[in-house]
Amino acid sequence: MGFEDLTEIDRKVYEYIKEHDFENYPWNTEQAAEYLDIPEDEIYEALSNLAKHIRDNIWIHYKDGHIRVSAD
């Protein structure tokens, strides 16, 4: 499993996460969907795929009542 297993949408979400600071600022699926012009359910699916296929490159955690996401 790795980057080669990601779909185009997974890659778009991954790049979006890398370009924005969702570790210090809460993740917002609605804003991500609007920014990327992708339905929210596909954003959730992409997050799941990222956590499955590149788990050493993405971190999803909960802090101060909000989801935080970071990637490298």
C-alpha positions as a LaTeX table, in Angstrom:
\begin{tabular}{lrrr}
\hline
Residue & $x$ (\AA) & $y$ (\AA) & $z$ (\AA) \\
\hline
Met1 & 0.00 & 0.00 & 0.00 \\
Gly2 & 1.18 & 3.47 & $-0.78$ \\
Phe3 & 0.75 & 6.53 & $-2.95$ \\
Glu4 & 0.21 & 4.37 & $-6.03$ \\
Asp5 & $-3.04$ & 3.11 & $-4.45$ \\
Leu6 & $-4.56$ & 6.60 & $-4.16$ \\
Thr7 & $-7.30$ & 7.82 & $-6.48$ \\
Glu8 & $-7.22$ & 11.25 & $-8.10$ \\
Ile9 & $-9.61$ & 12.56 & $-5.45$ \\
Asp10 & $-7.46$ & 11.06 & $-2.66$ \\
Arg11 & $-4.46$ & 12.89 & $-4.09$ \\
Lys12 & $-6.37$ & 16.19 & $-4.31$ \\
Val13 & $-7.43$ & 15.90 & $-0.67$ \\
Tyr14 & $-3.88$ & 14.96 & 0.35 \\
Glu15 & $-2.41$ & 18.01 & $-1.40$ \\
Tyr16 & $-5.10$ & 20.23 & 0.12 \\
Ile17 & $-4.18$ & 18.98 & 3.59 \\
Lys18 & $-0.47$ & 19.53 & 2.94 \\
Glu19 & $-1.07$ & 23.10 & 1.75 \\
His20 & $-3.20$ & 24.15 & 4.75 \\
Asp21 & $-2.63$ & 24.19 & 8.51 \\
Phe22 & $-5.26$ & 21.82 & 9.89 \\
Glu23 & $-3.14$ & 20.92 & 12.87 \\
Asn24 & $-3.43$ & 24.37 & 14.42 \\
Tyr25 & $-6.81$ & 25.17 & 12.85 \\
Pro26 & $-9.77$ & 22.77 & 12.86 \\
Trp27 & $-10.55$ & 20.62 & 9.84 \\
Asn28 & $-13.80$ & 21.53 & 8.10 \\
Thr29 & $-15.13$ & 18.98 & 5.62 \\
Glu30 & $-17.69$ & 21.38 & 4.18 \\
Gln31 & $-15.00$ & 23.95 & 3.37 \\
Ala32 & $-12.73$ & 21.28 & 1.89 \\
Ala33 & $-15.55$ & 20.03 & $-0.32$ \\
Glu34 & $-16.32$ & 23.54 & $-1.52$ \\
Tyr35 & $-12.66$ & 24.43 & $-2.12$ \\
Leu36 & $-11.97$ & 21.21 & $-4.03$ \\
Asp37 & $-15.39$ & 21.07 & $-5.71$ \\
Ile38 & $-15.88$ & 17.52 & $-4.46$ \\
Pro39 & $-18.95$ & 16.17 & $-2.60$ \\
Glu40 & $-18.50$ & 15.85 & 1.17 \\
Asp41 & $-19.02$ & 12.08 & 1.16 \\
Glu42 & $-16.11$ & 11.74 & $-1.27$ \\
Ile43 & $-13.95$ & 13.88 & 1.05 \\
Tyr44 & $-14.71$ & 11.44 & 3.90 \\
Glu45 & $-13.93$ & 8.49 & 1.66 \\
Ala46 & $-10.64$ & 10.10 & 0.60 \\
Leu47 & $-9.65$ & 10.70 & 4.25 \\
Ser48 & $-10.34$ & 7.05 & 4.96 \\
Asn49 & $-8.27$ & 5.97 & 1.95 \\
Leu50 & $-5.40$ & 8.24 & 2.98 \\
Ala51 & $-5.40$ & 6.80 & 6.51 \\
Lys52 & $-5.42$ & 3.28 & 5.04 \\
His53 & $-2.91$ & 3.60 & 2.19 \\
Ile54 & $-0.41$ & 6.19 & 3.45 \\
Arg55 & $-0.85$ & 5.92 & 7.21 \\
Asp56 & 2.75 & 6.98 & 7.84 \\
Asn57 & 2.19 & 10.27 & 5.98 \\
Ile58 & $-1.11$ & 11.47 & 7.42 \\
Trp59 & $-2.27$ & 12.10 & 10.97 \\
Ile60 & $-5.88$ & 12.56 & 11.98 \\
His61 & $-6.57$ & 13.35 & 15.63 \\
Tyr62 & $-8.98$ & 15.16 & 17.94 \\
Lys63 & $-7.97$ & 18.29 & 19.89 \\
Asp64 & $-9.95$ & 20.98 & 21.69 \\
Gly65 & $-13.27$ & 19.64 & 20.40 \\
His66 & $-12.21$ & 19.56 & 16.74 \\
Ile67 & $-10.69$ & 17.19 & 14.20 \\
Arg68 & $-7.09$ & 18.04 & 13.27 \\
Val69 & $-5.37$ & 16.69 & 10.15 \\
Ser70 & $-1.78$ & 16.99 & 8.98 \\
Ala71 & 0.27 & 15.40 & 6.22 \\
Asp72 & 3.81 & 15.32 & 4.93 \\
\hline
\end{tabular}
